């Protein structure tokens, strides 16, 4: 076996780690990461597996509260409240201050970021962007229902820019119909990305690529992507790390080559860095060769105000300069928010006649298990009450059939949140699982995001659970804008 296989040079290693090449040299000198020398040219090389260990090993998840990195312009976010409105003031690098607002009925003595964001989540009408401002075109591939793009919109609104959605692409019909429903100005394409592009960076434009560019209006300013993550998920015990869908991640680089955006944001599950075909490494290298500055980070959602224990890996590419992700995350760092923060106003919204406001139905046996939790004031079901596959042999599925805590963050919300047998999805206060509305709130999805008629419960759950919380895209885009490396 070639001893140099699975290695990258220092520039790519730095891009994958989200630091400078000099920082990597310092880490080598201090023994934090090993390196080898190429036997012919002497170039310093780094094993991808060692980079992965730094990314996902102990203490490597980005926690903004632990970061010593400060925003380049000092205190740039301020919040206030007056006469039924919540206000957010963002000070930009040039000293300009942009103020945006949301309806608010808060009575807090001190109005903070978490108050503004809870008001935003409860807004039934999409907050207006400043008219006449610079328009920013957004493209969304593997878009799902468009939930991740909501954060891009809010970040642009915060800095006085007007979002304009050029297109969304997804292979799931209900998901792309939901995208088009929420972003009516966009082109919503029900398509598999492989039918548009082969993913070959540097190739001549194919007929299908030229057709796509005509329908999408040629270029975009920001490209966001959430490639299918099931192949990388730790919940996938069958094809994890070696799933053919994993290569779809690399297709983002080809789309960037075709569309020439100023900024690219890719999100995925933490396990993507373990892919056996090195999709993160190859995508970073391709984007670097296209002239982008690369940074990446594994982010704990609870650290940026999402009331959910979810982690996502982001790869960011900017033509304007490298994004300091530590500074972006530190700007919106907050203490962990509990389930109650997101859904305490929904306790009387349940309606059996509305899919969005009702929970999935449960079998007699699972209703009995839910009752057992409440009757015994438990949050985890004893083995004696579990099915034989759990009861008769050791298992690690403690959260399955479990009940959430009202005063703690929710677990990762998946497309199975309607089932007691797929996770800790029993409501903290009521003898049922979550409603889609409650799951949306825990995913940081605002009330003005809606589903078209005809989208059933199963599709609705998948669209919600497969999405990355929009607070993540908001945090990255806002940070890049304040740092002056967005557009």
Protein Blocks (a to p, Z undefined) as FASTA:
>chain_A
ZZkgoiacfklmmmmnopafklmmmmmmnopaccdddfklopacddfklmmmmmmmghka
ccfklpcbdcfklpabdcddeehiacdddddfkopacddddddfbfbfbdcfklmmmmmm
mpmbdcdddehiacdddddehklnolmmmmmmmmmmmnopacddfbdcdfbfklmmmmmm
mmmmbccddddfklmpgoighiacdfklmmmmmmnoppafbdcddddfklmpmklmklgo
iafklmmmmmmmmmmmmnopabdcddddfklmmpfnlmmmmmmmmmmmnopacddddddf
klnopacdcddddddddfkbccdfklmmmmmgccdddfklmmmmmmmmgcfkbmklpccd
ddfklmmmmmmmmmnopabdcfklmcfklmmpccfklmgopacdfkbccddddfklmpmk
locfbcfkbgcdddfklmmmmnopafklccdehiafklmmmmmmmpccfklmmmmmmmmm
mnopmZZ
